[in-house]
Amino acid sequence: MKAILLTLSLLVFFAAAGNAIDITTPDGTFKGVVVKKVLADAVTVTHSDGTALIDFDFLPPAMQAEVGWTPEKSAARKAAREAEMKRIADAEKEADEAPMRAAKEAAAKKKAEEDRIAAEEKAKRKVENAAFEAEIAKATAEQIAAAAKLREQLDRDRKGLPPLAEEVPVASVLGDKVKEITEPSAPKRLVITPGLGSVSDSIVHGNPLLKNPWVWTGVGLGVIVVVVLFMLPSNTSTLVRGSTAAGVRRKLTETSLRILPAFLLCFILGGLGAHRFYVGKVGTGVFFLIAFVLLFFGIPWLLIVSGIWLLFDLFFIISGAFTDSEGRTINKWT
């Protein structure tokens, strides 16, 4: 109803002005303008070139007064338009920035998760390193304790003292059949002396004198001297026998033994005294055999003596100066 009244007012205004006026707007000058309809903030007009929509701000002041358009209304509409444009621009900016903001939030979340995993891994490595260092410290302490115990045992061995007794828990000795009886302060323990392990251990630990290497060196040198005296031949073909007072000498008969079998037995099985058994020297052959067997009981000195003796035997066999049990020289190879 208000729009109709405004339209009628403008029609009356144009009729009083001669039914047509000229209006200038930013879009140009409209000539022969006649109002057809009044809108909320503009009027629809006809002019010499057609129709147009003219805003209230571009109407003549008299027409603005007719439609009740004041500068305050114009300023308010302008502010509302600017606010709407700003709202639209902010909405468009928000829409444009939403993907970027979502990407930033996702990146921040991913980084936070990576930082959390890295912190957990670091804490885990720290715990593992601490456990590893504890194991190394424990192993080092055990090695130091074992070295100190070994050093103490070696000192006792040099002094000829018996070995230290080891403390073994009762449960480790009796197994699951008997539970270890414990006291409030510490578990009761059963002291057990370690086993001797071999005959040589019992001999050495029983007699400290036998642990002295100089004793064995003297024994070895004495045996070597005896062996050399036994090995020295009196002659390559004769042997002095009988009473020295009578001065009886007799010629030895030729032996049936040969150098090659004696050499092979000495070279291959000499450590067992096989070559001496071959020529009938059973006593010295038994000595070689005993020296070889004692090696397995931890007594190598006699084997060293028999080894030196074996070298002498090889020399005498090859040179043709080796004799049998009757004193006859073995000087033929085959």
C-alpha positions in Angstrom: 0.0 0.0 0.0 2.9 2.3 0.8 4.6 1.6 -2.5 1.3 2.4 -4.3 1.0 5.7 -2.5 4.6 6.6 -3.3 4.1 5.7 -6.9 1.0 8.0 -7.0 3.0 10.7 -5.4 5.7 10.5 -8.0 3.1 10.5 -10.7 1.6 13.6 -9.4 5.2 15.1 -9.1 6.0 14.3 -12.7 2.6 15.6 -13.8 3.3 18.9 -12.1 6.7 19.0 -13.7 5.4 18.5 -17.1 5.2 14.7 -17.0 8.9 14.0 -17.9 12.2 15.0 -16.5 15.9 14.2 -17.1 17.9 12.2 -14.4 21.7 11.8 -14.4 23.2 8.7 -12.8 26.7 7.1 -12.9 25.3 4.9 -15.8 24.4 8.0 -17.9 21.7 10.6 -18.4 18.1 9.3 -18.8 15.8 11.8 -20.8 12.1 11.9 -20.6 12.0 9.8 -17.4 8.5 8.7 -16.3 8.1 6.6 -13.0 6.4 3.3 -13.5 6.9 1.6 -10.1 8.5 2.4 -6.7 10.5 -0.3 -5.0 12.1 -0.5 -1.6 15.2 1.5 -2.5 14.8 2.2 -6.2 12.3 3.2 -8.8 11.5 1.6 -12.2 11.2 4.3 -14.9 10.8 4.6 -18.6 12.9 7.0 -20.6 13.4 7.9 -24.2 15.7 4.9 -24.8 13.7 2.3 -22.8 13.4 1.3 -19.1 15.8 1.6 -16.2 16.1 1.0 -12.5 17.3 4.1 -10.7 18.5 4.0 -7.1 17.0 6.5 -4.6 20.5 8.0 -4.1 20.4 9.2 -7.7 16.9 10.8 -7.7 16.6 14.5 -7.6 16.2 15.9 -4.1 12.5 16.7 -4.6 11.8 13.1 -5.7 13.9 11.8 -2.7 11.7 13.9 -0.4 8.5 12.5 -2.1 9.6 8.9 -1.3 10.9 9.8 2.1 14.6 9.0 1.3 16.9 10.8 3.7 20.8 10.9 3.9 20.6 8.9 7.1 18.7 6.1 5.4 21.3 6.2 2.6 24.1 6.0 5.0 22.5 3.1 6.9 21.9 1.2 3.7 25.4 1.8 2.6 26.7 0.5 6.0 24.5 -2.6 5.7 25.7 -3.3 2.2 29.3 -2.9 3.3 28.7 -5.3 6.2 27.0 -7.8 3.9 29.9 -7.6 1.4 32.3 -8.0 4.3 30.4 -11.0 5.5 30.4 -12.5 2.1 34.2 -11.8 1.7 34.9 -13.4 5.1 32.8 -16.4 4.2 34.7 -16.8 0.9 38.0 -16.4 2.7 36.9 -18.9 5.4 36.0 -21.3 2.6 39.3 -20.7 0.9 41.4 -21.1 4.0 39.5 -24.1 5.4 41.5 -26.7 3.4 44.8 -25.0 4.3 43.8 -24.9 8.0 42.7 -28.5 7.9 46.1 -29.5 6.3 47.9 -27.5 9.0 46.0 -29.2 11.7 46.6 -32.6 10.2 50.4 -31.8 9.9 50.4 -30.6 13.6 48.6 -33.8 14.7 51.0 -36.0 12.7 54.0 -34.2 14.1 52.7 -34.6 17.7 52.2 -38.3 17.0 55.7 -38.6 15.6 57.1 -36.7 18.6 55.2 -39.1 21.0 56.6 -42.2 19.2 60.1 -40.7 19.2 59.9 -40.0 22.9 58.7 -43.5 23.6 61.5 -45.0 21.5 64.0 -42.8 23.3 62.7 -43.9 26.7 62.8 -47.5 25.6 66.4 -47.2 24.3 67.3 -45.6 27.6 65.9 -48.5 29.6 67.6 -51.0 27.3 70.9 -49.2 27.5 70.6 -49.1 31.3 70.0 -52.8 31.4 72.8 -53.5 29.0 75.2 -51.4 31.0 74.1 -53.2 34.2 74.8 -56.6 32.5 78.2 -55.4 31.4 79.0 -54.1 34.9 77.9 -57.5 36.4 80.0 -59.5 33.9 83.0 -57.2 34.5 82.6 -57.7 38.3 82.3 -61.5 37.8 85.5 -61.5 35.6 87.4 -59.4 38.2 86.3 -61.7 41.0 87.2 -64.8 38.9 90.6 -63.3 38.1 91.2 -62.5 41.8 90.3 -66.0 42.8 92.5 -67.5 40.1 95.4 -65.3 41.1 94.9 -66.4 44.8 94.8 -70.0 43.7 98.0 -69.6 41.6 99.7 -68.0 44.6 98.7 -71.0 46.8 99.9 -73.4 44.1 103.3 -71.6 44.1 103.5 -71.8 47.8 102.5 -75.5 47.8 99.3 -75.0 49.7 96.1 -77.0 49.1 93.4 -75.5 46.9 90.7 -73.4 48.4 87.4 -75.0 49.4 84.4 -73.9 47.4 81.1 -73.1 49.0 78.2 -74.9 47.2 74.6 -74.5 48.2 73.0 -77.6 49.6 70.1 -77.4 47.1 72.6 -77.5 44.2 74.1 -80.7 45.6 71.0 -82.6 46.7 68.7 -81.4 43.9 65.0 -81.2 44.2 64.8 -84.0 46.8 65.8 -81.8 49.7 64.9 -78.1 50.2 67.7 -75.8 51.2 67.4 -74.9 54.9 67.7 -71.1 55.3 68.2 -68.8 58.2 66.8 -65.3 58.6 70.3 -63.8 58.0 71.6 -66.0 55.2 71.2 -69.5 53.7 73.1 -72.3 55.2 75.7 -73.7 52.9 77.6 -76.9 52.6 81.3 -76.6 52.1 82.6 -79.2 49.7 86.2 -79.6 48.5 86.4 -79.8 44.7 87.2 -83.3 43.3 90.7 -84.1 42.3 89.7 -84.8 38.8 92.6 -87.2 37.9 95.4 -89.2 39.4 97.9 -86.5 38.6 95.9 -84.0 40.6 95.9 -86.2 43.6 99.7 -86.8 43.3 100.5 -83.1 42.8 98.2 -81.8 45.5 99.3 -84.6 47.9 103.0 -83.9 47.6 104.0 -80.2 47.0 107.5 -81.4 46.2 106.3 -82.9 43.0 105.0 -79.4 41.9 108.6 -78.0 41.8 109.8 -78.0 38.2 113.4 -78.1 39.3 112.8 -81.6 40.8 111.5 -82.8 37.4 114.3 -81.1 35.6 116.9 -82.9 37.7 115.1 -86.3 37.3 115.0 -85.7 33.5 118.7 -84.9 33.3 119.6 -87.9 35.4 117.6 -90.2 33.2 119.2 -88.7 30.1 122.7 -89.4 31.5 121.7 -93.0 32.2 120.3 -93.4 28.8 123.4 -92.0 27.1 125.6 -94.4 29.2 123.4 -97.3 28.1 123.4 -96.3 24.5 127.2 -96.0 24.1 128.3 -99.1 22.2 131.5 -100.8 23.1 132.3 -101.9 19.6 130.5 -102.3 16.3 130.9 -106.0 16.2 132.2 -107.2 19.6 131.3 -106.9 23.3 133.5 -107.4 26.3 132.0 -109.9 28.7 133.1 -111.9 31.7 135.4 -111.2 34.4 137.8 -108.3 34.0 140.4 -110.1 35.9 140.4 -113.0 33.5 140.2 -110.6 30.5 138.1 -113.1 28.5 136.8 -111.8 25.2 134.6 -113.6 22.8 133.3 -112.8 19.4 129.6 -112.1 19.1 127.7 -114.0 16.5 125.8 -112.2 13.7 122.2 -111.2 14.5 119.1 -111.9 12.3 117.5 -108.5 13.0 117.7 -105.8 10.3 117.9 -102.0 10.3 114.8 -101.3 8.1 112.2 -102.9 10.5 113.8 -101.4 13.5 113.9 -98.0 11.8 110.2 -98.2 10.7 109.1 -99.3 14.2 111.2 -96.5 15.8 109.9 -93.9 13.4 106.2 -94.8 13.6 105.7 -96.4 17.0 108.9 -95.3 18.8 106.9 -93.4 21.5 105.5 -96.8 22.6 109.0 -98.5 22.6 108.1 -100.8 19.7 111.6 -100.8 18.2 113.1 -101.9 21.6 110.6 -104.7 22.0 111.6 -105.7 18.4 115.3 -106.1 19.4 114.5 -107.8 22.7 115.1 -104.9 25.1 111.9 -105.3 27.0 112.8 -103.3 30.0 113.6 -100.1 28.2 110.6 -100.8 25.9 108.4 -100.9 29.0 109.9 -97.5 30.1 108.9 -96.0 26.8 105.4 -97.4 27.2 105.0 -96.1 30.8 106.3 -92.6 29.8 103.7 -92.5 27.0 100.8 -93.6 29.4 101.8 -91.1 32.1 101.3 -88.3 29.7 97.5 -88.9 30.0 97.8 -88.5 33.8 99.4 -85.0 33.5 103.0 -86.1 33.9 104.9 -85.1 30.7 108.4 -85.2 32.0 109.1 -88.9 31.3 107.8 -88.5 27.8 110.3 -85.7 27.2 113.0 -88.0 28.4 111.8 -90.8 26.2 111.5 -88.4 23.2 115.2 -87.5 23.6 116.1 -91.1 24.0 114.1 -91.9 20.8 116.2 -89.4 18.8 119.4 -91.2 20.0 117.9 -94.6 19.0 117.1 -93.2 15.5 120.6 -92.0 15.1 122.1 -95.3 16.2 119.7 -97.3 14.1 120.5 -95.4 10.9 124.2 -95.4 11.6 124.2 -99.2 12.1 125.4 -99.0 15.7 122.1 -100.1 17.3 122.4 -103.4 19.2 119.9 -106.1 20.3 119.4 -107.5 23.8 122.4 -109.8 23.3 124.7 -106.9 22.4 124.9 -107.9 18.7 125.1 -105.0 16.3 122.3 -104.5 13.8 124.2 -103.3 10.7 122.3 -104.7 7.8 119.3 -103.0 6.3 117.5 -106.0 4.8 
